[in-house]
């Protein structure tokens, strides 16, 4: 066995003989995702009764001995960069950070580096166990570049698997604070509407028909009425791309500073020369979930960043 690699062994469960092999092993090997196990099987890293098996969909292995070799995680294409992070919570399994506005989450075209992933690679150096066989943080959700606030990332494959399941089930507490044009009426309501790609503007998302997009639900409450505007709390039942921005714009109360979903008509707020806000006024203020490994209930909250506090203060007078 090569230095650093490990072997997971045991007996393939017989509880459901119609279950795929990768699914059966995923239920037994809790620190590896099903997708990772599937990849390892295809790569001929699995022995069933001493014979190589490379069929992850096999349903003939129940009750047989297995030995799954897990190679050492390799370095990914993203490079570690010493970018300051505001760490709210961290243990051996995951990390919660307060992301500043302006920081891109993941390297992509136009942003090859200088991202949150690059920062996490530096901060967590030597602590990442390898997710999907690659030394990288597990990004289970994202917030927009110009949105500030709380994010969680996994440091191990097991935590990544558990967090992904929580987000898939929408079993996450997420509350956003937004400052919007106008004063929403009623002051508390639920916005429902599938969100999908806009047919008019391909860079935008939009509320689309029930037969298109993905279901989305946002509960909003006006926390304080301001000068021709309002501080609004948005609770997400789902986590669609640009969900708060799309839903609030859809009901006629777009976020102040939103370059993509803001109203084209000039509001009283936008005509005030003392108010110049260069991003959407949106902050991920509360994040709560059950720790996927320790099963402890975690709940984090973070105050509005300085720029939104200043905007809020100006709109109160």
Secondary structure, 3 states (H helix, E strand, C coil): CCCCCEEEEEECCCCCCCCCHHHHHHHHCCCCCHHHHHHHHHCCCEEECCEECCCCCCCCCCCCEEEEEECCCEECCCCCCCCCCCEEEECCCEEEEEECCCCCCCCECCECCCCHHHHHHHHCCCCCCCECCEECCEECCCCCCCCEEEEEEECCHHHHHHHHHHHHCCCCEEEEEEEEECCCCCCEEEEECCEEECCCCCCCEEECCCCCCECCEEEEEEEEEECCEEEEEEEECCCCCCHHHHHHHHCCCCECCCCCCCCCCCCCCCCCCCCCCCCCCEEEEEEEEECCCCCCEEEEECCCCHHHHHHHHHHHC
